[in-house]
Amino acid sequence: MWRSKRRLTGVSWDAAGFRADVEAALSVFVDQQAVLLEPLGADAAQVVEAARGAVSGGKRFRAAFCWWGYRAVLAEVADEPALVRAAASLELLHASALVHDDLMDASDTRRGRPSTHRAFAGLHREKGWCGSAGQYGAAAAILLGDLLLSWADELLRRCGLPHDVVRDALGFFDLTRSEVITGQFLDVSVQARGASDVEQAMRVLRYKSAKYSVERPLHIGAALAGADPVLLEALTGFGLPLGEAFQLRDDLLGVYGDPLATGKPAGDDLSEGKRTVLVAIALERASASEARVLDDALGSELSLDEIEELRKLISALGADAEVERRITGLTATSLAALDASPVTDQARTVLRELAQAATQRAI
């Protein structure tokens, strides 16, 4: 079902229609992979169904920024289905990162459902198979994340747009993958050391999430439209601070978010011991005794009452207010860069809408 006529009406973008188009493109792609892998039998079918679940739902911000990176260069799209497929490849990359991230963080849930490693460990126990259920779940999550990462590259390469622009976009895609994976390792290393200052936390945030959430999708979309270096640099001025604001909002939601909206347990980042910018600011401002309370609690099993006490402590230290201040400042910097950039008028309008949605969301 194609919604090209609903893509932009007046100054308002049909975001829901676009998300449905991306969902449909991903569904078709997974169906094709299921056919190709059918000869491998029931186990392969199981992992394909897990992949289908991993790519379903979500806000599709990365796909949207890719689409409007293209539209920032060209007002019209010659082959909309091909561009949607290209944009959807970023959602496969995102799904891969989430599957691996949940395993590394030992997260129990994702979007209200058991995380991949937990689901496969549960299957192992249910079937009474040999060996460790936990190890089986971990192996399944590693392999599913790898499969999704491979599929992301495949979908972009085979999206149907001209080979020369796809080649240029793949250069940015390759860089994105390197940044995300290395940024994830920075995060793992920070958690292992059990200490992080604000500068380190911002570096992790930038490379693990911020760049691949906004800046690089814009670059990939713009490259598919044949953008020149001047426009690509202008999109960095808009996309990088916006990506940082986007992830800072996520950090706040990881501590203060409503589980019914986020699909994650209350205060999940605290239980997982994440050394986010929010936590780093709180520790920087805390007295020795307050820092000890927060440090000792991070990464431990916490009751709802204990999580609430930690929230109160973080708020009393003004860390949440400081993160909000940073979100506001980064968003303002981003929008000022957008206003000064040589993008199309339609793209400027919709990118402002996307900036608002990305930084002011509740999920």
C-alpha positions as CSV (number, residue, x, y, z in Angstrom):
1,M,0.0,0.0,0.0
2,W,1.7,3.2,-1.2
3,R,1.1,6.6,0.4
4,S,3.2,8.9,-1.8
5,K,0.3,11.4,-2.2
6,R,0.1,11.7,1.6
7,R,3.7,12.4,2.1
8,L,3.4,16.1,2.5
9,T,0.2,18.2,2.7
10,G,0.7,21.9,3.0
11,V,3.4,22.3,5.6
12,S,2.5,19.2,7.6
13,W,4.2,15.9,6.9
14,D,2.3,12.6,7.1
15,A,4.7,11.0,9.6
16,A,2.3,8.1,10.3
17,G,2.0,7.3,6.6
18,F,5.8,7.3,6.3
19,R,6.2,4.9,9.2
20,A,3.7,2.6,7.7
21,D,5.6,2.6,4.4
22,V,8.9,1.8,6.2
23,E,7.1,-1.0,8.2
24,A,5.8,-2.4,4.9
25,A,9.2,-2.3,3.2
26,L,10.8,-4.1,6.2
27,S,8.1,-6.7,6.2
28,V,8.6,-7.4,2.5
29,F,12.3,-7.6,3.0
30,V,12.1,-10.1,5.9
31,D,9.5,-12.2,4.0
32,Q,12.1,-12.4,1.2
33,Q,14.8,-13.5,3.6
34,A,12.5,-16.1,5.1
35,V,12.0,-17.7,1.7
36,L,15.8,-17.7,1.0
37,L,16.5,-19.3,4.4
38,E,13.6,-21.7,4.4
39,P,15.8,-24.7,3.3
40,L,17.7,-24.3,6.6
41,G,14.7,-25.6,8.5
42,A,12.8,-24.7,11.7
43,D,15.7,-23.2,13.7
44,A,16.4,-20.7,10.9
45,A,12.7,-19.9,10.8
46,Q,12.8,-19.2,14.5
47,V,15.6,-16.6,14.1
48,V,13.9,-15.0,11.1
49,E,10.7,-14.5,13.3
50,A,12.9,-13.0,16.0
51,A,14.3,-10.6,13.4
52,R,10.7,-9.7,12.4
53,G,9.9,-8.9,16.0
54,A,13.1,-6.9,16.4
55,V,12.3,-4.6,13.5
56,S,8.6,-4.1,14.2
57,G,7.3,-0.9,15.8
58,G,9.4,2.1,16.9
59,K,9.4,5.8,16.0
60,R,11.4,5.4,12.8
61,F,13.4,8.6,13.4
62,R,16.4,7.3,11.6
63,A,14.5,6.4,8.5
64,A,12.8,9.8,8.6
65,F,16.0,11.7,8.9
66,C,17.4,9.8,5.9
67,W,14.3,10.6,3.9
68,W,14.5,14.3,4.7
69,G,18.3,14.3,4.2
70,Y,17.5,13.4,0.6
71,R,14.6,15.9,0.4
72,A,17.0,18.6,1.8
73,V,18.8,18.3,-1.5
74,L,16.0,17.5,-4.0
75,A,12.5,18.7,-3.6
76,E,11.1,15.7,-5.5
77,V,11.9,12.0,-5.2
78,A,12.2,10.1,-8.5
79,D,11.7,6.6,-7.0
80,E,9.9,6.8,-3.7
81,P,9.8,3.0,-3.0
82,A,13.5,2.8,-3.5
83,L,14.2,5.7,-1.2
84,V,11.9,4.2,1.5
85,R,13.9,0.9,1.2
86,A,17.2,2.8,1.6
87,A,15.8,4.7,4.7
88,A,14.5,1.4,6.1
89,S,18.0,0.0,6.1
90,L,18.8,2.3,9.0
91,E,16.1,0.7,11.0
92,L,17.7,-2.7,10.5
93,L,21.0,-1.1,11.8
94,H,19.1,0.3,14.8
95,A,17.5,-3.1,15.5
96,S,20.9,-4.8,15.4
97,A,22.3,-2.3,17.9
98,L,19.4,-2.7,20.3
99,V,19.6,-6.5,20.2
100,H,23.4,-6.4,21.1
101,D,22.9,-3.5,23.6
102,D,20.2,-5.5,25.5
103,L,22.6,-8.4,25.8
104,M,25.5,-6.3,27.0
105,D,23.3,-4.5,29.5
106,A,21.5,-7.7,30.6
107,S,18.2,-6.0,29.9
108,D,15.1,-8.1,30.4
109,T,12.7,-6.3,28.1
110,R,12.5,-4.3,25.0
111,R,9.3,-2.4,24.0
112,G,7.4,-4.3,26.6
113,R,8.5,-7.7,25.3
114,P,11.3,-10.0,26.5
115,S,14.6,-9.0,25.0
116,T,16.1,-11.4,22.5
117,H,18.6,-13.1,24.7
118,R,15.9,-13.6,27.4
119,A,13.4,-14.9,24.9
120,F,15.8,-17.5,23.5
121,A,17.0,-18.5,27.0
122,G,13.3,-19.1,27.8
123,L,12.8,-21.2,24.8
124,H,15.9,-23.3,25.7
125,R,14.4,-23.9,29.2
126,E,11.0,-24.7,27.9
127,K,12.3,-27.3,25.5
128,G,14.6,-28.9,28.1
129,W,17.6,-28.7,25.9
130,C,21.2,-29.5,26.8
131,G,23.7,-27.0,28.2
132,S,23.2,-23.5,29.5
133,A,20.0,-21.6,28.7
134,G,21.7,-18.3,29.3
135,Q,24.5,-19.1,26.9
136,Y,22.1,-20.2,24.3
137,G,20.2,-16.9,24.6
138,A,23.4,-14.9,24.4
139,A,24.6,-16.8,21.3
140,A,21.2,-16.2,19.7
141,A,21.3,-12.5,20.4
142,I,24.8,-12.1,19.0
143,L,23.9,-13.9,15.8
144,L,20.6,-12.2,15.4
145,G,22.3,-8.8,15.8
146,D,24.9,-9.8,13.3
147,L,22.2,-11.0,10.8
148,L,20.3,-7.7,11.1
149,L,23.6,-5.7,10.6
150,S,24.2,-7.8,7.4
151,W,20.7,-7.2,6.2
152,A,21.0,-3.5,6.7
153,D,23.9,-3.3,4.3
154,E,22.1,-5.6,1.9
155,L,18.9,-3.5,1.9
156,L,20.8,-0.3,1.2
157,R,22.9,-1.8,-1.6
158,R,19.8,-3.3,-3.3
159,C,17.4,-0.5,-2.6
160,G,17.0,0.3,-6.3
161,L,18.5,3.7,-6.5
162,P,21.4,4.4,-9.0
163,H,24.6,2.6,-8.2
164,D,26.7,5.8,-8.1
165,V,24.7,7.5,-5.4
166,V,24.3,4.2,-3.4
167,R,28.1,3.9,-3.5
168,D,28.4,7.3,-2.0
169,A,25.8,6.6,0.7
170,L,27.5,3.3,1.6
171,G,30.6,5.3,2.5
172,F,28.6,7.1,5.2
173,F,26.9,3.9,6.1
174,D,30.3,2.1,6.7
175,L,31.4,5.0,8.8
176,T,28.2,4.9,10.8
177,R,28.6,1.2,11.6
178,S,32.2,1.8,12.8
179,E,31.2,4.7,15.0
180,V,28.3,2.8,16.6
181,I,30.3,-0.4,17.3
182,T,33.3,1.5,18.7
183,G,31.0,3.8,20.6
184,Q,29.4,0.8,22.2
185,F,32.8,-0.5,23.2
186,L,33.5,2.9,24.8
187,D,30.3,2.5,26.8
188,V,31.3,-1.1,27.9
189,S,34.7,0.2,29.0
190,V,33.2,3.0,31.0
191,Q,30.9,0.6,32.8
192,A,33.7,-1.8,33.5
193,R,35.8,1.0,35.1
194,G,32.8,2.0,37.2
195,A,33.5,5.7,36.7
196,S,32.8,8.4,34.1
197,D,33.0,12.1,34.0
198,V,30.7,14.3,32.0
199,E,33.1,14.6,29.1
200,Q,33.5,10.9,28.8
201,A,29.8,10.3,29.1
202,M,29.2,12.9,26.3
203,R,31.7,11.1,24.1
204,V,30.0,7.8,24.6
205,L,26.6,9.4,23.9
206,R,27.9,11.0,20.7
207,Y,29.4,7.9,19.1
208,K,27.1,5.2,20.5
209,S,23.9,6.9,19.7
210,A,23.7,10.6,18.7
211,K,25.6,10.4,15.4
212,Y,23.8,7.4,14.0
213,S,20.4,8.6,15.2
214,V,20.3,11.9,13.3
215,E,23.6,13.2,11.6
216,R,24.5,10.0,9.7
217,P,21.0,9.2,8.5
218,L,20.8,12.8,7.1
219,H,24.2,12.3,5.4
220,I,23.1,9.0,3.9
221,G,19.9,10.5,2.5
222,A,21.7,13.5,1.2
223,A,24.4,11.4,-0.5
224,L,21.6,9.4,-2.2
225,A,20.5,12.8,-3.7
226,G,24.0,13.7,-4.8
227,A,24.7,16.4,-2.1
228,D,27.8,18.4,-2.3
229,P,30.3,18.8,0.7
230,V,28.8,22.2,1.7
231,L,25.4,20.8,2.2
232,L,26.7,17.8,4.0
233,E,28.6,20.0,6.4
234,A,25.4,22.1,7.0
235,L,23.5,18.9,7.8
236,T,26.2,18.1,10.4
237,G,25.6,21.5,12.0
238,F,21.9,20.6,12.4
239,G,22.2,16.9,13.0
240,L,24.9,16.4,15.5
241,P,23.6,18.7,18.3
242,L,20.1,17.4,17.6
243,G,21.3,13.8,18.0
244,E,22.9,14.7,21.3
245,A,19.7,16.3,22.5
246,F,17.8,13.3,21.4
247,Q,20.0,10.9,23.4
248,L,20.0,13.2,26.4
249,R,16.2,13.0,26.4
250,D,16.6,9.2,26.3
251,D,18.9,9.4,29.3
252,L,16.2,11.2,31.2
253,L,13.5,8.7,30.2
254,G,15.8,5.9,31.3
255,V,15.5,7.2,34.8
256,Y,12.2,9.1,35.0
257,G,10.2,7.5,32.1
258,D,6.8,5.8,32.6
259,P,7.3,2.1,32.0
260,L,3.9,1.9,30.3
261,A,5.2,4.4,27.7
262,T,8.8,3.3,27.4
263,G,8.3,-0.5,27.5
264,K,11.2,-0.7,30.0
265,P,11.1,-1.2,33.8
266,A,11.1,1.9,36.0
267,G,14.6,3.4,36.5
268,D,16.0,0.8,34.1
269,D,19.2,2.8,33.5
270,L,19.9,2.8,37.2
271,S,19.4,-0.9,37.7
272,E,21.7,-1.6,34.7
273,G,24.3,0.8,36.1
274,K,24.6,3.0,33.0
275,R,27.1,5.8,33.4
276,T,25.0,8.3,31.4
277,V,25.5,12.1,31.3
278,L,22.7,12.5,33.8
279,V,24.5,10.2,36.3
280,A,27.9,11.8,35.6
281,I,26.5,15.2,36.3
282,A,24.8,14.0,39.5
283,L,28.1,12.4,40.7
284,E,30.0,15.5,39.9
285,R,27.7,17.6,42.1
286,A,27.3,15.1,44.9
287,S,29.0,15.2,48.3
288,A,31.2,12.2,49.1
289,S,28.3,10.5,51.0
290,E,25.8,11.2,48.2
291,A,28.2,9.9,45.6
292,R,28.7,6.7,47.6
293,V,25.0,6.1,47.8
294,L,24.5,6.6,44.0
295,D,27.7,4.6,43.1
296,D,26.7,1.7,45.3
297,A,23.2,1.5,43.9
298,L,24.2,1.6,40.2
299,G,24.0,-1.8,38.6
300,S,22.3,-3.5,41.5
301,E,18.8,-5.0,41.9
302,L,16.7,-2.1,43.0
303,S,13.2,-2.0,44.5
304,L,10.7,0.7,43.3
305,D,11.2,2.5,46.6
306,E,14.9,2.5,46.1
307,I,14.6,3.8,42.5
308,E,12.4,6.6,43.7
309,E,14.9,7.6,46.4
310,L,17.7,7.7,43.7
311,R,15.5,9.8,41.5
312,K,14.9,12.3,44.3
313,L,18.7,12.4,45.0
314,I,19.5,13.1,41.3
315,S,16.8,15.8,41.1
316,A,18.0,17.4,44.4
317,L,21.5,17.6,42.9
318,G,19.9,19.4,39.9
319,A,21.2,16.9,37.4
320,D,17.9,16.4,35.6
321,A,17.5,20.2,35.3
322,E,21.0,20.5,33.9
323,V,20.2,17.8,31.3
324,E,17.0,19.7,30.3
325,R,19.1,22.9,30.0
326,R,21.5,21.1,27.7
327,I,18.7,19.7,25.6
328,T,17.3,23.1,25.2
329,G,20.6,24.6,24.3
330,L,21.6,21.9,21.8
331,T,18.2,22.0,20.1
332,A,18.5,25.8,19.7
333,T,22.0,25.4,18.2
334,S,20.6,22.7,15.9
335,L,17.7,24.8,14.7
336,A,19.9,27.9,14.2
337,A,22.1,25.8,11.9
338,L,19.1,24.5,10.1
339,D,17.8,28.1,9.5
340,A,21.2,29.0,8.0
341,S,21.6,25.9,5.8
342,P,20.9,25.7,2.1
343,V,18.2,23.0,2.3
344,T,14.9,23.0,0.5
345,D,12.0,24.9,2.1
346,Q,10.0,21.7,2.6
347,A,12.9,20.0,4.3
348,R,13.5,22.9,6.6
349,T,9.8,22.8,7.7
350,V,9.7,19.1,8.3
351,L,13.2,18.9,9.9
352,R,12.0,21.4,12.5
353,E,9.0,19.2,13.2
354,L,11.2,16.2,13.5
355,A,13.6,18.1,15.9
356,Q,10.6,18.9,18.1
357,A,9.4,15.3,18.1
358,A,12.9,13.9,18.8
359,T,13.7,16.1,21.8
360,Q,10.3,16.5,23.5
361,R,9.1,12.8,23.3
362,A,7.8,10.9,26.3
363,I,8.8,7.5,24.9
